[in-house]
Amino acid sequence: MTDSMQKKPLKKGSLVFVDRENYLKSIEALASDDNLPNYVFEGPGEILAVKDEYAQVRWRRPVPDVWFKLDQLKEYIQ
C-alpha cells in the first residue's frame, strides 16, 4: 500500500481479525483473560456495530459477540 492511499475505515459488515500486538499492549488486555483463542487473531470476524471507537464483532463460531477497540482490529483479506 502506498502512502498516498488512505486506509479504508472499518464499518458494519467488514471482515476483521484482532491485531495481536496492538491488543496485547492495550489496557483492555490487562483487564481481560490473556489467553484469547487463536480464532480471534486468525479471523474472520464480522463487525455487527460500531459505536465511537469500539466495534462489536461476531465470529463464525458458537461464541458470544465481543467488543474491541477499532485500533485493535485489522481488515481480513482472503
C-alpha positions in Angstrom: 0.0 0.0 0.0 1.4 3.4 -0.9 1.5 6.4 1.4 -0.9 8.3 -0.9 -3.7 5.7 -0.4 -5.9 6.2 2.7 -6.6 3.3 5.0 -10.2 2.0 4.4 -12.3 2.6 7.5 -13.8 -0.4 9.2 -17.5 -0.3 9.3 -20.5 -2.6 9.8 -20.1 -5.7 7.7 -16.3 -5.5 7.5 -14.5 -8.8 8.0 -11.7 -8.4 10.5 -9.2 -10.1 12.8 -7.6 -8.9 16.0 -4.1 -7.4 15.7 -2.3 -9.4 18.4 0.5 -6.8 19.0 -2.0 -3.9 19.4 -4.3 -6.0 21.6 -1.6 -7.2 24.0 -0.3 -3.7 24.5 -3.8 -2.4 25.4 -5.4 -1.7 28.7 -8.2 -4.0 27.7 -5.7 -6.9 27.6 -4.7 -6.1 31.2 -8.4 -6.3 32.3 -9.2 -9.5 30.4 -8.1 -13.1 30.1 -4.7 -13.0 28.4 -5.3 -16.4 26.7 -7.6 -15.3 23.9 -8.5 -18.1 21.5 -6.5 -18.2 18.3 -9.5 -17.7 16.0 -9.8 -14.0 17.1 -6.2 -13.4 15.7 -6.8 -15.5 12.6 -10.3 -14.2 11.6 -12.5 -13.6 10.0 -15.0 -12.0 12.4 -17.7 -9.7 11.1 -18.4 -6.2 12.5 -22.0 -6.0 13.6 -22.0 -2.5 15.0 -19.7 0.4 15.5 -20.0 2.8 18.5 -17.5 5.6 19.0 -14.1 3.8 18.9 -15.4 0.3 19.5 -16.8 -2.4 17.2 -18.9 -5.4 18.1 -17.5 -8.5 16.4 -19.2 -11.8 15.7 -17.1 -14.9 15.0 -18.1 -17.8 12.8 -18.4 -20.0 15.8 -20.9 -20.6 18.5 -19.5 -18.0 20.9 -20.7 -14.6 22.2 -20.1 -11.4 20.3 -17.2 -9.3 21.6 -16.5 -5.6 21.6 -12.9 -4.5 20.6 -11.4 -1.1 20.0 -11.2 -0.3 16.3 -7.5 0.3 16.5 -7.1 -3.4 17.7 -8.8 -4.7 14.5 -7.4 -5.1 11.0 -9.3 -5.8 7.8 -9.3 -9.5 6.9 -8.3 -10.1 3.3 -8.8 -13.6 1.9 
